Amino acid sequence: MINSPPFPTKTSNSVPTETLNSVGEYLEKNLSERQKKVIDFLDKIEAGDAKKIYKTMLFCQAYPDMPAIELVLTHCLNEMLNSMLRREESLNKKILLNATKEMGLASSGDDISDILKIITKRLSQKEEENYDKKRIRKFVEDKLSVKYGGDKVVDDFVKNLYSKKEGTHRFRHFDQELKHGLTEVGSMISDVEDAFLILASSYLDRIENIKKILKKINTEPFIDDDRITNHVRINITKETEEYFFQNLRNPKWLQRFKEHLPPEKSELESWPQGIYLSKVAKEEPSEVFEIIKPYLEKRLSKNIDVGHFVLMRIFKISENFPDEKNYSLKVGNAYRDYLKNSQNLNATTNSHYVKDFLNDLVRKGYEKLVLEIAEELLLIKPDDQKAKFNDFKTRFNDSANMEDYDYEEVLKVIKNSVLVKSSLKLFETLCKILKNAVDGKFAKESNQRLCFNRSAIEDHEQDQYRNAAEFKLITAIRDVAEYIFENDSKNKTKVIGVLEEKLSDGSDFLIFTRIILHLLRKYPEKQNKAVAKHLVVKERFDNYHIHHEYYLLLKQEFKNLSAANKKKILGFINDGFEERKNTKASDNDNAKKERDLCANRWLFNKLDCINDGLSGEWKKKYQELSKEFQKEERPDLPHHVKEAEFITDHSPIAEEELAKMQIKKIIKFITSWQPKKGEGFNAPNPRGLGNALEKDFEKSPKKYLDGLALFNQLSNPTYPKRLLRALTKYPNKTEEDWIKIIELGKWIADQSTDFKNEEFSNFDSYSFDGDSHWGWCKQEFAKLISESCKSKEQNQIPENLSKNVVLVLKKMILDKDAILEKWEINDNDDDRYYSRAINSCHGEALAALIELALLEFRKNNKKYASEILTSVLDNLISKDSYLEGFAVLGRYLPWINLINQKWVKDNLEAILPKKNKARFNAVWLTYINFVPSFDDMFDLLKDKYLLALENPTDEEKDSKRSNFKLGESIAVFYSRGKIKLEDDLLKKLFKKRPKDGSAMISLIGRWCCNENNPVPKEFLGRFKNLWDWRIKNSAELPISVEEYQSFKWWYKSGLFDRKWALEQLLESAKESGEERRPEIFIIGEKLFEDLQNCHKTAWEVIKLMLKVKGYFMGVDIDFVKQVFGLIEESDWSEIKKEASEVKDEFCRRNKLDEKFVSIYG
């Protein structure tokens, strides 16, 4: 099959070209010098969206009488400001992609749309919505600020804008009710223009000068030259220093700039000098440490004016210090002291740089220091104001040093980095942090709330506030404890002791009790004494807050307890039962019955937990209660809540009840049950019952296979259809099963395809009464047959039953089809016939018959395969049948030809008739869109290709997709040598269907550019001959502009002779016209290479591309600089003068300073 075009033509809903031209012409004639400068500036900083909006706004300003002009201009200005803030859109997408991967929201693939779908799905979760939104936003913001240093141009623009009158700032947040007059809006536009022009006059000029200075400094050894220093001093300002130090790399200049590098010399919220110091810390560690030492001792350790960015860059410097030096240790000590003196870390704690710093400390062997840092960094202070309100529905009462997301990230890196080397110390540290978190004036309330919100120590779907810091801390303690039990035999006996120590002072820290119970259950070996110690405690036996872990441990270990301990547990149960059974004097008879009922239910639940270890009277009592009470779904969870479901199709009978019923009772129920009229949505209906039958089949297939014959008693096709769907997925069908399935199919084929009544004539509408005709059921049988033919051998139809299947399929193919009878043809898609065919009984049955014939052919029953197929096909082509059937012929034509080549050859005119346009379209459009390129089929259909070129279908005239398919198909066969240059087919292609010809040339060029699928050498020769033939015959067969443009891909591939390709590119550039010349961003790199080798011809191409009026938008300015720089340095005297003139003209036309396109400017 010819794949979809690799670069499909994009559609657009923009205004017509003539309108755009008139707007452009108006602006060109009426723009003021001030407005032109703003547009030039937006070009220079590549803010394309902002420029388009600005030009639209200027055009609208020319029509003050336009309705709602104030609102239009206000909206335009707002959108322009927004576009400035998001101008690095491609970078943001990469950041978002990386962010979502690190957050675990994406498993594979780089497609941004898939990532956004995952995020959308995640944000739709009820419990996670607010947290995840904040998490994603914070992650991306941190990535931008830390890894990319922000966007200075945007920052300065916003500062310049907001320094204007207050009204402009208010305007940034306008709403529909804002009532600005036209004069006020014009003033706001003027403010924005001022902000742009301020930047244009200073920032970019300095940046260009700094680029030249950096090029010299980074590539040359240190030269004690005051002139360079003066250049730096003149051009380095607060606005440009970040760019300078981000791009300065040479460590030899450290001494020259030393006095400017300490944090104290810069604003603490930026300190871009730290970027340079982090680059040279490995080569000059002593010098760098001396520079930051005063900051560590006087500011960081004492928590005085620390600064977010300074701390971030100090960490990065520390990571680059050599391992053998102890400078990182000193930085870590200062940071630990800072944490001890800090009251609020939110402003200066960011997980994305802290975690790299901590990882580096562990790598260098400072685990003890990392644990000391962890104790301060992960500190959670008890919040008594929250804790005293004993409302379990509120959030955890945490007061952590960081936002939840940062806390999780830092905790994760500390756990993962220290775990292997110091697991027990890590466990003790985390337990200490947790105890401090829940200790305080209201410790009891804090513990109860913590236990209520944490349903289970293991991960559980009903946990509340799972993103809170304490929740993550409990999870980390559990993980570390389990790691020690599984990997650290030396310390695993000490884990329970560490937890018990937290309870030794008499405080009832319930969360530690729950962790102990969890570990005893998961690792019961050699823990018998500890199990009894923690189970046989009356205060814990019926404690609501530890119920989950206690219940599971008791259920698992009761049978292993000693007789004495079992007796104690049973005593707890008896005491609880008697306490609940006791009546009050005020109780009436109903209250006493209710109390007895509750007591017995409680007793049943307790005995059910330890049922495996019961005996004697207690066992007898449990069996008696079992008759009265049913087991709870989750008795270990006292507040278990089932997830709500939204189901449209309900079954009138529960799945559990259906599973217990014999097939005869099921059929009897179906025949007797009728949905109630008028209940509609969410009421039991046949669709719901059909779903239940399909699910029950998956559990008990034999029950249904034995009773298949009973389904012919049903009048509603919904139920047999769902059964057939289940049978399609069932992999172990025997010959006996197939006999029953075919009999059922025979009965289904005999059913009428008429609609039940006019109420259901619109079969696309949703019917609560199920299927309104038997067509869908017949289609499902055909699908079952088709899938079995494609499946593994053990699931295929037995050979002796093949004839029976053929009879059923023939009847379905040749009978009236309810679906196609009602289907209105109201679209023009070139695959419309085949799309309807595979959604109909007629089309699906015909496809199934062809698949069955192919199966027999593969089994070497070639004669039989031909017989069962041709008898139906003869009938099909002799009548005025459904066009969808002919679409199926088009889809399977190569395989029908494989089975019976003579039949296809003899009937080709009936299949693709010249005089029957509708039938030709149905077959041809399906074939050209869905069938692979087979050489033998081209030999057979060559005349039909000519016919298609002579008389294109209506769809092909309108549909770009079919045009591409025909051009692609011819490109494939030409590349293989099946089509020669002298063939009429190529002449007609380029004469009758120039768009197809252009598609062919473009596709060949893109093939050549595909490095993952190299083009064979013999193909390249044919491609070159094709282009030469096109140029030679261009008078007779004119070459379109699109075709000339497509040669850019041939040139870009670099597979053709360089001189020949460059000459053809020059000719293409000339013939494309000023408005349509090849884009520099596609061919610029290759063209610059050729400029150095074949400079005369390459220069002619570049000259043409730069002479395009208004082409600056499409030109890569760096490419222009490289070109003129190379020419200026060369000895090409014959083109130097002309290049100077072209550069002057280019700058004049695009209103650029000559310095802007010169590397020496």
N, C-alpha and C positions, 0 to 999 in steps of 0.2 A: 504493500500500500504506500502510495506517496504520502508522506507525513504532511501535517499542516505546515504552511509556509513558515520557515524559521524566523522571518522578520515580517509578520503580517502588517499590512497597511493600517495605520491608525485612523479611526474615524474622528470627526471633530464636530462639535456643536457650536463653533465660534461663528462670528458674523461673516457674511460673504466678503470675498477678496476686494470687490470694488468699494465696499464700505470702508474696509481697513485702509485701502489706498487713499480714499478721500480724507480720512482722519489724518493719515500721515502727511498728505499734501498740505492740509490746513495747518498742522503743527509746524511743518517746515517753513511755511511762509509767515507765521504769526508769533513764533516763540521769541521772547525777549532774550537778551544776552544772559541775564541772570538765570532764566529757566534752562537755557542751553547748558550752562555750567553745572547746574544741578543734575541734569541728565548725563552729562559727561562723567560726573563724579560717581553716579550710580553704576555706570558702565565699568569704571575703573575698579570698584570694589565688588563687581560681579553680582550686584543686587538686582537681578533681572525682573523678579516679581514686583519689587518696589518701583522700578522704572516704568513698567507697564501701567501700574495703577496711577502713578504720578501723571503720566501722559493722558490717561483717561480723564483724570481730574481736571487737567488743564483744558481739555476739549469741552468738558461739561461747563466749565466756568464761562465759556464763550456764549452760553445760552442761558442767561439769567432768568428768562421767562419760562424755563422748563418747569413742569409741575414738580413740586417737592424738591426743588433744587438744593435747598439747605440740607435736607436729609441725605440726598445723594452725595453731596460733597463731604458731609460729615462721615458717612459710611466709607467713602473712598479713602479719606485721610486716616481713619482708624485702621483700615485694612493695610494701608501702606506702612504704618508704624508696626503693625503686627508682623508684616513680611520682613521688616528689618530685624526683628527679634528672632525670626526663625530662618534667617538667610543661609545658615549652614545646614540646610535640610539634609543633604546626603550624608554629612558627617553624623548628624543626629540619628539617622537611621542605623548607621553602623553601631553607634553607641547603644542604641536601644536593643539591637540584636545581641550584642555582647552582654548587655545587662540582663536581658531575659534568660540567656543561657546560663549565666552565673547564678541566677536566682532559681534555676531549676524549672523554669516555665517552658523551656523548649528542649526537646530531646535530640533532634537532628534537623539538618536542612538549614539553608540560609535564606529561604524565601520570606520576605518581610510580611507578606499578607498572611502566611501561616502563623507567624509569631503574633501578629495582632489579633488573629482569631483566638489563639490560646489565651492571650491577655484578656480579651473580651469575655471569654468563657469564665476565666478565673474571677474577674471582677463582678460577674453576675451572681456569684455565690453569696447568699444572704449574710452569713456570719462573717465573711472575710472582706466585705466590700470596702469599708472605710480604710481598714488597715492596708489592704493591698494597693489601693490607689495611692496612699501616702508612700508606701514602700517603693513602688515603681517610680513615682515622681522623685523621691529622694535619691534613689539609686542613680537615675539618669543625671540629676543635677550634680551629684558628687562626681560622676564620671567626667562631666563637662568641666567642673571647676578644678579637679585634681589632675586628671590626665591630659587635659588639653589647655588648661590655663585660661579658659574663658575666651571671649571675643572682644578685643580692645576697641575695635572700630564701633561695635554696637554699644559698648559701655560708654564711650566718649560721646556718641551720638545722643544717647539718652540723657547724659549729663548736660550737654549743650542745650538740648530741647527743654529739659525740666528747669534749667536756670532761667528760662523765660518767664513770662507772666503766669500766674497761677491758673488762668483759664485753660492753658494748653494741657496742663496736667489733668485737670478735670475732664477735659475733652477725651483724653486717653481711655476713660472709663464711661463713655457716653451711653445713654440708652434711648429707647424710642421716644421718650417724652421730652428729650432735651430740646429746648426752644432757642436755638441760636439764629440770629439774623444773618443775612448774606454777608454783611460787612464784618461781623465777628468771625464767621467761618473763614473769610478771606484773610483776616489777621492771623488766624491760627495756621493757615497754609504758609503764610509769610514767615512765621516763627520756625516752622519745620525747614523751610528753604534756608533760613539763616544758619540753623544747626548743621545742615549739610555743607554749606559753603565754608563755615569755620573749619570743619574737618579737612575739606579739600585744600584749603590754603596752607595747612601746616602739617597735618599728620602724614599724608602720603609722600610729600616731598622729603620729609625726614627719613621715612622708611626706606626710600630709594637710596638715599645717601648712606644709610646704615648698611644696606645690603652690600654696597661697594666696599665699605670699610671692613665688614666681616669677611668678605672674600679674600681680602689681603691679609688680615690678621690670622685667619684659620689655615691658610695655605703656606704661610711663611714663618720661619723661626722668629723669635722675639728680636725686635730691633728697637733700640732705645732712641726712638724718634719722636720728638715733641710735636711734630706736625700731626702725626697720627693721633696722639693723645688729645691735641686741640680739636681735631675733627670729631673725635668721640664726645668731648665735652660740649661742643656746639650742638650736636645732633641728638644727644641722649637727654631726653626730658622725661617727666613723669609719664607721659603718654607713650613714649617709645622705648623706655628702658627694659620693659618686659620682652619685647621683641629682640632687643640686642642680646640680653643675657640668655634667652632661650636658644639663640643660634650661635653663641660664642662657645667654642670647643677647645681651643688651644690652651693647655695648662701652662705654657711658658709665659703667658701674659698675667699670671696670677699676681706676681709682685707689682706689676705696673698699676693694677686696679685694686690692690690690697686695701687701701684706705677707704674705698667705696663699697667694700663687700660685707662688712659686719651688719647684722640685723638692725643695730641701733642707727645706722646711716640711712635706713630706708623706712618707708611706711610699713608698720607691722602687719597691715592687712594684705600686703602683696609680697615684698622682699623677693623680687625676681632674681637677685644675685644668687639666691640659694640654688636656683636651677643650674647655674654655672658651677657652683661649688660641688654639687652632687656629681657632676660629670668628671671633675678633676680630683675627687677625693681619693680615688684608688691610686693615682699616680703621685699625688702630693698630700698624703694623709696628715703629716705633722703640721704643714702650713695651714691646711683647711681647719684642723682642730683648734689651732691657736686663734683663728678668726672667730669661731663660734663659742670658744670657751667662756668669755665674759657673759655671753647670753645664758649659757647653761648655769653658771654659778650665781649670777646676780638677778636673773629674771625667771628662768624656767623653774629651778628648784625652789624659789621663794614665791612663785605664782604672782609675778608682777609684770603686767603688760605682756602676756605670753604671745598672743597673736595666732590666729588660726593657720594662715598660710606659712608663717615662720615655722611653727611646730611641724607642719606637714613636710616642709623642705628639710628641716633638721633630721627627721626620720629618714628621708631619702638619702641624705648625706651619710648618715650612720650605716645604712645598708651597703653603701659603696666603700666603706672603710675596709682595708685588708683584714683578713681573719687573724693574722698574727698580732695585730695591734689591739690594745684594750680600749680604744676610743669608743667603740660601741657600748662597752660596759659602762663607761662614764656617762654617756648619753642616757642609757637606761636608768642609772641611779638618779640622775637629775629628773627624769620623767616620773619615777616612783615618788620622789620627794614632792614633786609638783602635784601628783594625785592626792597625796596626804593633806596638802594645804588647800586643795580646791573644794569649793562649796557646790559648784555647778559646772559639770563638764560638757553640757549640751553644745555650747558654742565652740568648743575646741576638741571634740571627740568625733572622729569620723572613721568608721570601720575600715574603709578602703585604703587608708594609709597606715592605720594602727596595726592591722593584721600583718601587713608585709614587714613592718618593723619588728613585731614580736616573733614572727617566723625566723627572721634573720638572727635575732638574739638566741633562739633555741638552736639554730644551726651552728652558731659560734660557741655553744656549750654553756649558755647562761640560763639553764632551766629554773634554778632557784630564784633568780631575779625576776623571771617571767611570772612565776607564781606569786611573788610579792606584788608585782604590778597588777596581776589578776585580782588579788584580794582587794585592792583599792579601786581598780577600774570597774569591776563587776559588782561593787557594793550596792546593796539595795537597803535603803533606810526605811524602817517601819514608820508608817504614816498613821499616827494615832487618831488624827481627825477623821480619816476614812474608816479605820478599824472599829471605832466605837459604835458606828451605825451597823448593827448586826443584820444587814440585808444581803443575803447570799446572791441576789440577782445583780449586784453591782460588780464592777471590775475588781481584779486583784488590787489590794491596797499597797501597790509598790510605789517606790519613789527612787527609781534607778538613776544612775548618772547619765544614761544615754536613752535615745529613742529605742523603741523595741527592736527595730530592724538592725540598728548598729549593735545593740546588745547581743543579738543572736549571732551576728557575724564575728564579733570579737570572741564570744564564748566558743564558737566553733573552731576558730583558729587556735585558741589556747588549748582546747581539748585535743585537737588533732596533732598539734606540734609537741605537746609535753607528754601525751599519753604513753607512748612506748618507753620513754626513758624514766619517767617518775610517776607511774600510774597511781600509787597509793598516796603520795604527797598531793597530787592533783585532786584525788578523791577527798582527802581531808580538807583541802582548801575550799572546794566547792560546797561541802557540807557546812563549813564554818560560815560561808557567805549566806547560805540558805537559812541557817539558824538565826543569824543576825537580822535577816529580812522579816522573819515572823515573830521575833522577840520584841517585847516592848510592853507598854502599859496595858494594851488590850491584846495580849498574845493569844489568849483563848479564842477570841473572836476571829483573829487573823488566821489561826490554824483551821478553824471550822470553815471559813470562807474559802481558803485555799483548797481544802479537801472537797468541798461542794463543787467547785468549778473544775476540779480535776477528777473526771469520772473514773479513770484507771491510771495506774502507773505506766502500764504499756500504752502504746498509741491507741487512741479510741476516737471514733467519729463523733461521740457526744461531748467531747471535752469542750469547755467554754473558755474563751479568751486565750486560745492556744498561742497567741502571738505575744502575750505578756512576758516580761522578763523572768518572773518567778517560774512560770510554766517552762520556759526554755531551760532554766537552771535545774529544775527537777528532772527534766529529760536528760540533761548532761550527766547528772549524778547517777541516774539509772544506767546510762550507756557506759560510763567509766566503771561502775561496779560490775556490770556484766562482762566487760573486757577483762577485768582482773580475774573473775571466776573462770573465764575460758582460756586465758593466756598467761596468767601470772600465778602459778601454783604456790610460789613462796609467800604471797601476800593475801591469797583469797580467804584464808581463815581469819584475817584481821578486819575484813570489810564489815561483817556484822558487829564486831566489837566497836568499830568507829561509830556506827550508827547508834548502838546502845549507849555509848558514852554521851550522846546528845540528849538521852532520856534520863541519865543517871541523877540529875539534880532535882528530880521530881517533877519537872515540867513535862506536860503531856504534849510533845510535839508530834501530832498525829501523822504528819507527812512522813517523818522518819520511820514511824511504826509501819506505815503502809509499804515503804520501800523494803523494810526487813521482810515483811510477809511475802512480798513479790519475789524477792531473791530466794527465800526458803522454798517457795513453790517451784521456781524455775530450776534451781540447783539443789535437789533434795539429798544428794549423796552425802553420807556422813554428817547429816545435819539433824539426826533424829532428836537429840537432846534439845537443840535449839528450837525445833518445830514444836515440841511439847511445851517448852518454856513460853513460847509466844502464843500458842493456841489456847492452852488451858488457863485462860485468864478471864474471869467473869466480866470484868469491865469492858473487855474487847468483844465478848461473844455477841452482843446485840448492839454494838456501837454503830450508829448510822453512818458516821463519817469514814470508817475504815471497812465498811461492809464488803466492798468488792473484793479486795485482796484477801480478807479473812475468809469469806465464803469459798473462794477458789482453793485456798490452801486447805481448809477443812474438808472440802469435797474430795481432794486428792489424797490427803494423809490420814483421815479418820480411821480407815481400815488398818493402818500401820501403827496406830497408837497402842500403848499397853492397855490391859483391861481396866486398870485403875483410872487411867486418864480418860478412857472411853466413858466410864461410869460418871466422871466429873462432867463431861460434856453433856451427857444425857440428863444429868441433874440440872445443868443450866437450862436445858430445854424444858424440863418438867416445871421448874420454878417460873419460867416465862409464861408457860401455858396457864398455870394456876393463877398467876397475877392478872392475865388478860381475861380469864374466865370469871373472876370475882365480880359479883354484881353489887350495885349500889342500892341503898334503901329507896332511892327515888326512881329506880328503873321500873317501867311497866313491862308487861309480857313481851311486847314487840322489841323493847330495848334489850331484854334478857336474851331473846332469840338472836338478835343482831350481834350481841356481845359473844354468845356461844359460837356463832358462825365465824366471826373474825378470829376468835381464839383457835378454832379448829383449822382455819385456813393458814394461820401463822404456824401452827404445829405441823401441818402437812408440808409447808415450804421448808422448814428446818429439817424434818425427817427425810425429805426428798434429797437434800444436800448430802446426807450421810448414808443414803440407802444401801450402798455397796457394803457397808460395815455393820449393818443392823442384823439382829437375830432375836429369836424368842418373841416376847410380848411386844417389843418395840417394832419388830418386823410385821407382826400381825396388825398392829395399830396403823402402820403406814399403808398396808394393803387395803384396810377398811376405808381410810381417808382418800385413797386413790380413786375409789368409786364415786366419791362425792365431788372431788376437786380436780381440775386440769392443771398441768404444769404451766408455770409462767414461761413466757418466751425468754426473758433474761432475768432470772431470779437473783443473779449476782449484782444487778444494777437497780437500786431502790427507786431511782427516778428515770428509768429507761423510757424514751419517747421514740416511737416509730416515725421514720421519715414520711412526710406527707407525699402522696402520689396524686398526679393529675391524669386521670384516665378518661378518655372519651368513650371507648367501647367497653362496656361492662358485660360480663357473662352473668346469666341468670343463675348459674350454679358455680359454687366455689371449686377451685382447682383440686383441693384436697378431697372433696366429695366426688368429683369426677374421676379421680384416680382410683377410688374404691369401687366404682360401678363397672359391671360387665357391659360388653359392647351392645347386647340386646337392650339393656335398660337405657343405655345412652341413646340409641336410635329411637326407642319408644318416647324418651323425654323430648328429643328434638322434634318428632312428629306432632306431639301433643302441645308443645309450648309455643305460644305466640306472643310477640312483644305487645305491650299495651299501646294503643294508639294515642298520640298526642303528647307522650312523655318526653320524647326527643333526647336532648343533650344529657349525657351522663346516666341515662337509664339503660337497663339491660337490653341488648339488641343482638341480632344474628351475627354481626361482625365480632362482637365480644365473645359470643359462644364459639365462633369459628377460631378465634385466637386461642381460646381455652382448649379446644380439640387439638390444635397443632402442638401446643405445649405438652398436652397429655400423651400425644403420640411419641414425642421425644423421650418421655419417661417409660412408656410401655408400648413399644412398637408392635410386639407380637399380638397383643390384644386387638389392635386395629387390623393387622394383616389377616388375622383369622376371620374377622367379621367384615371384610371389604364388600362382600356381596350384599350385605344388608343396606349399604348406602344407596342402592338403587330404589329404596323406598322413599327417599327424600325429594321434596318438590322445590326446595330452596337451593340453588346452585352454590351458595356461599360455603356450605359445609363440605361437599366433595372437593371444591377448589382448594380449601385450606388443607384438607387431607393430602391432596396431590402435591401441594407445596412441601408438606412435611416429608412425603415419600421421595421427592427430588433430592432432599438433603440426606436421606437414609442410605448408608453406604453398603449394607450387607443384604441386598435383595437376592433371594434364592429363585430357582426356576418356578417353584410353586407360588412364590410371591408374584412373579411376573405374570403367571397365568391369571391370577386374580386381578392384578392391575389392568391387564389388557381387556378383560371382561368388563371391568368398570368403565374403561375408556370407550369400549364399544357401546355401552348403554348411554354414556354421556354424549357420544357423537350422534345418537338417534334423537336427542332432545331438541326441541324447537329453539331456534335462535331469536325468535320474535321477542320484543320487549313485553313485559307483563302488561303494562298499561301506559298510557301517555304520561302519567305522573313521573315515570322513570325514563322518559325518552332522552333526557339530557344525562347521558351516562357519566359525564365528567363531574356532576354534582354529587355531594355526599348523601348517601341513602342509609338511614338507620336500619332499614329492613334488609340490608345486604345487597347482593348482586341482583340486578333487575333482568338479567337474561343469562343464557348458558354460554355465551361467547367467551367470557373470561375463564370459565371452567375448562372449556375446550382448549383454550390457549395454554392453560396450566398443564394439561396433559401433554400437549405438544412440547412444552419446555422440558418436561420430565424425560421424554424420549430423546430430545436433542442433547440434554446434559448427559444422559447415560451413554450415548454414542461417543461422547468426548472423554468419558471417564476411564478409570482403570479397568482392566479386563474383568475382574471379579464382579463388577457392578454393571456390566453390559448386558444387553438383551440376549438371551440364549438364541442360537441360530435357528433352532426348530420353531421358534415363536415369531421370527421376523416377518413371515407372511401375514400373520394376524395383525401385527402392528401396522403394516402397510395398508391393509384394508381400512383400519380405523382412520389413519391419517388421510387416505384418499377421500373418504367421506367428508372429513373436516375441511379439506382443501376445496372440494367441488361444491359444497353446500353454500347456501346464502350465509353471509357473515353479518351478524347484527351490528358489529362495531363499524365496519366499513360502510354499511348501508346508511348509517346515521352520521357518519363523519363528514363534515363540510370541509371542502378544500378552500381555505381562505388565507393561505400564506404562500410565499414565493421562495422559500428556502430550497436550495438545490438538493438537499437530502430529504425533502419532505416525504417522498414516496416510501423510502426505506424506513424512515422514522415511524410512519404509520404501519408499515408492514410488520415490524417486530413488536408492535403493540396490538396486533389483531390475531384472531384465530386462523384466518386464511394464510397470512404471511408466516406466522410461527409454525404452523403445520407443514407448510411447504419447505421451510428451512429444516425442520426436523426430518422430513423425508429425504432431503438431500444429504443430511448428516448420516442417516441410516444407510443410504447408498454408498457413501464414502467409507463407512465402517465395513460394509461387505466387500468393497473394493480392496481395502487394506488387508482383509482376510483372504484375498485372492479369489473371491467369488465374483469375478469381474463381469461375467455374463449376466448373472442374477442382479448385480448392482445396476447394470444398464437397463434391464427389463423393468425393474420396479420404478425407475426414474422416468424413462422416456414415455411410458404409457400415460403418466400424469402430465408431463410437459407437452406431449402432443395435444392433449385435451385443452391445456391452458392456452397454447398459442393459436389454436383453431377457433377460439371464441373471443368475444369482446369481454375478457375477464377483467377482474380488478387490476388497476395499474400497479397496485402495491405488490401483486404477485410477480409482475415483470421486474419490479425493483429487486426482489429476491433473486431473480434470474441474473440480474446485473451483478449483485453482490457475490454470487457463487459461480459465475460464468467460467472462470479458469478450472474449477473443480468439476463442473459438469463436463467441460471439455476433456478433462483427464479421464472421466468415466466413459464417455462416448463421444470421441472426437468427430466421428462421422455425422452424428445427429446434429451437433452444433454447427458444423460446416454446411450441412444441407438446409438447416433452418435459420441460418444467420439473418437472412433478409426478413424473416417473420419476427425474429427477436429484436432486431434493430432496423425497422422498416423506414425507408426513405419517405414514404408517403403518409405514414401515421406518426405525426409529430409528437403526440402525447405519449405513445408507447416508446418511441425513440428516447424521449426525455427521461422517462422513468428508468429505463435500463442504462442509458449512457451516463446520466448524472450520478447514479449510484455507483456504477463501475469506476468512473474517473475519480470519485471522491473516496471510495472505500477499498479498492482492490490494489494489491501490490503490483509492481511493474514486472510482468513475466515476458520474456523474450518471445516465446511461442505464441502468446496471446497478441503481441504486437503484429506478428506476421499474419495472423488471422484477421485482425481488426484494422489493418493499415488503411483500407478504403473508408472505414467508418471514421477514422481520424480526419481524413480529407473531407468527408461529409460534414463532420462537426465544425471544421474550419470554414466550409462554404456557407453553412446555414447554422449559425450559433443559436442555441436555445434562448428563450426570453430570459431564463434565469441566468444564463451565462453573460448576457448583455448587461444585466443589472448587478450581478454578484461578483465582487472582486475575488471571492474565495474560489469559485469555479474557474475563473480566468487563470488564477495562479496554478490550479491543479492541472489544467491542460498544458500550460507552459512548462510546468515541472515535469510532467510525464514525458513530453517530447525531449526535454533536456536529458532525462535519464537514458532514453533510447539512443539519442545522438551520442552521448558520452560512451556508450557501450559499442558504438559502431553500427547499430541497426539502421540508423538514418544517415544518408550521405548528403554532402553539400549540394550535389546536383539533383537531389530528390525534390519533387514538386511540394512535398509536405512542408519543407522549410520555407520555400518561397511563399506558399499560401499563409503560413504562420505569420511571417513578418509583413505580408501585404494585407491580408484580411483581418488579422487579429494582432495589431501592433502592441497592445497591452500584454497579451500572452508572450509575444516575442521579448518584450522588455523584462517580463517576469523570468523568462528562461535565462537571459543574460545575467540578470541580478542573482538568480539562484546559483549559477555556475561560479560567479565571483565569490559568493558566500561559502560555497563548498571549498573553494581554494583557501579561504581564510580559516577554515576549521582545522586547527592543529591536532585535535583529538582523532580525526579521521582523515589521514593524509590521502591526497588524490594520486592515483597511479600515474606513472610518467606517460603512458600511452594516451591517457585522457587529456593531459596537458597539451599534447601536440594537436589533438582534435580541437581543443578549445581555442588555441592560437589560430588555427586555420579558419575556424568559424568567424572570429573577429575580423581577420583579413578579408574573408569573403563578404562580410557585412559592409566593410569600408569600400571594397571594390565595386559592389553592386548598390551602393547607396543612392545612385541616381534613379535606378529602377525600383528599389525597395528602400524608401526613405527611412533614415534612422531617427527615432524620436529623441527628444531631450531626455526623457526618463532612461532610455537605453544608453545614451552617452553618459549620463550620470552614473549608471550601474558599473561602468568600467573602473570606478574608484576602488571597488572591492577586488577586482583582478590585480590592480596595481598594488594595493595594500598587502596582498598575499605574499609578494616577493618571489613567486614561483616561476615567473616568466623572465625571459632575457631582459636585463635591466634597461638597455638602450631602447629596445623595442617597446617595452611597457611605458617608458617615460615619453617616447614620441607619441604613443597612442593617448596617453593621459593629456598631453598638450593639445592634441587634436580635439579630444573630448571637452576640455576646458573651453576651447575656442567655440565649439559648436553648441555648448550648453547655454550660452548667453550669460549676460552679466548677472542675472537674478538667480541662476541655477548652477553655479560652478561647484566643484567638489568641496566638501567641508574640510577645513584644515585639521580639525580635531580627529578626522578619520585617517588622513594620509600624511599628516604633518611630519611624523617621526621618520617615515620612509623617505619623504621628500627632502628632509634635511640631510639624510645620509647621501642621497643622490646629488645634492647640491655640492657636496665635497668631492664627488667623483665625476659627475657629468654636469658641471656647473652651468653651462650655457643653456641647455635644454631645461634643466630644473629651474633656473632663474626665470625663463620665459613662462613656465607654469605659475610660479609664485607671483610674478609680476601681474599676470592676468587675475589671479585670485585677490590680490591686494587692490586692484583697480576697480573692484565692484563697488558701486555707489552704496553707501550705508552698510557696508559689509563688516564694519568693526565688531558688531555684536557676535558674528560667527567666527571671528579670528581669535586664535589663542595668542594673547599678547606676548607670552614668553617665547613662542615660536617666532614671532616677528622680531623680537630683540635678538634671538639667536642668529637669525638670518642676516640682519644688518650688521651684527657684531662680527660674524664670520667674514662677510664681504669687506668690512672695514679693515680687518686684519690680514686679508688675502692680498695676493699680487695680481688679481684679475682686473687689470687696467681696463679691459674692453667693456666691463659691466659696472665698474665702480661709479662712474659718472652717472650712468642711467639709474643705478640703485639709489644714489643720493637724490635724484629728481623724484623717483617713486616714493621714497621715504617722505620727502617734503610734501608731495601731493597727498599721501596717505594721512599725514598728520594734519594737513590743512582741511582735508575733507572730513576727518573725524574729530576735528577741533582738539588735537592733542599737542601738548608741548613736545618739541623735537626730542628733548631729553628723555621723555617717557619711553621711547622706543629704542634708546641707545644704551648699551651696557656701560657707556662712559658718562652718562648724563649726570 
